[in-house]
Amino acid sequence: MEGERSPPVEIGDKLELEVVSEGKKPNTVITKKEGYVIFVQECNAQEHKKVYVEITATLPRYGFAKVVADSEDFGEEKDSEDFGEQEEQEEQSE
């Protein structure tokens, strides 16, 4: 479709996002990245809580993700920029 922008995320991206609202389906929440809606499945986090997710699918208007961890597992000070890098370093050291 002409004029349609591409999603600001790619499959496999790991991000820290804030829950915007509950989804219509059970155990689903809605997050956003630069206005792009991301449905996080199997997530019971409440609004305004941060979750660490991995993008599993992208469409032009919205995407899907799975929870990798919630903010309580890593503490509120966790920097979302470093989240994926830490995991990669742990895998390389094994």
C-alpha positions as CSV (number, residue, x, y, z in Angstrom):
1,M,0.0,0.0,0.0
2,E,1.4,3.4,-1.0
3,G,2.5,5.7,1.8
4,E,2.5,2.9,4.4
5,R,5.5,2.8,6.6
6,S,7.4,-0.3,7.7
7,P,7.2,-1.5,11.3
8,P,9.7,-0.1,13.7
9,V,10.6,-3.6,14.8
10,E,11.7,-6.9,13.2
11,I,11.1,-10.5,14.0
12,G,13.6,-11.5,16.7
13,D,14.0,-8.1,18.2
14,K,14.1,-8.1,22.0
15,L,12.7,-5.0,23.6
16,E,11.6,-3.5,26.9
17,L,8.0,-2.1,26.5
18,E,5.4,-0.7,28.7
19,V,2.0,-2.3,28.8
20,V,-0.6,0.2,27.5
21,S,-3.7,-1.8,28.1
22,E,-5.2,-5.3,28.3
23,G,-6.1,-7.0,25.1
24,K,-9.6,-8.4,24.3
25,K,-8.3,-12.0,24.5
26,P,-7.4,-13.5,27.9
27,N,-3.7,-13.2,28.9
28,T,-2.9,-10.7,26.1
29,V,-1.7,-7.1,26.6
30,I,-1.1,-4.3,24.3
31,T,2.2,-2.4,24.0
32,K,3.5,0.2,21.6
33,K,6.8,1.1,20.0
34,E,6.8,4.4,18.2
35,G,3.0,4.2,17.8
36,Y,3.1,0.7,16.4
37,V,0.8,-1.7,18.3
38,I,2.3,-4.9,19.6
39,F,0.1,-7.6,21.1
40,V,1.9,-9.6,23.7
41,Q,0.4,-13.0,24.2
42,E,0.5,-15.1,27.4
43,C,1.2,-12.0,29.5
44,N,-0.6,-11.1,32.7
45,A,1.2,-7.8,33.4
46,Q,-0.8,-4.8,34.4
47,E,-1.0,-1.5,32.7
48,H,2.2,0.7,33.0
49,K,4.3,-2.3,33.9
50,K,7.4,-3.0,31.8
51,V,7.9,-6.3,30.1
52,Y,10.8,-7.7,28.1
53,V,9.5,-9.2,24.9
54,E,10.7,-10.9,21.7
55,I,8.9,-9.9,18.4
56,T,7.5,-13.0,16.8
57,A,5.5,-11.6,13.9
58,T,5.1,-8.2,12.1
59,L,2.3,-6.9,9.9
60,P,2.1,-3.4,8.4
61,R,-0.2,-2.1,11.2
62,Y,0.6,-4.3,14.2
63,G,2.8,-7.1,15.5
64,F,3.0,-9.9,18.0
65,A,5.5,-10.7,20.7
66,K,6.1,-13.2,23.5
67,V,7.3,-12.4,27.0
68,V,11.0,-13.1,27.7
69,A,10.8,-11.6,31.2
70,D,8.9,-9.0,33.2
71,S,10.4,-6.0,35.0
72,E,10.4,-7.8,38.3
73,D,12.9,-10.4,37.0
74,F,15.5,-7.7,36.0
75,G,14.6,-4.7,38.1
76,E,13.2,-1.4,36.9
77,E,16.7,0.0,36.2
78,K,17.4,-2.5,33.4
79,D,18.4,-0.7,30.2
80,S,16.4,-2.0,27.3
81,E,19.3,-1.3,24.9
82,D,21.5,-3.9,26.7
83,F,18.8,-6.6,27.1
84,G,19.6,-8.5,23.9
85,E,23.3,-8.0,24.2
86,Q,23.5,-9.5,27.7
87,E,21.7,-12.7,26.5
88,E,24.1,-13.0,23.5
89,Q,27.1,-12.7,25.8
90,E,25.8,-15.4,28.1
91,E,25.3,-17.7,25.1
92,Q,28.8,-17.1,23.9
93,S,30.4,-17.8,27.3
94,E,28.8,-21.3,27.5
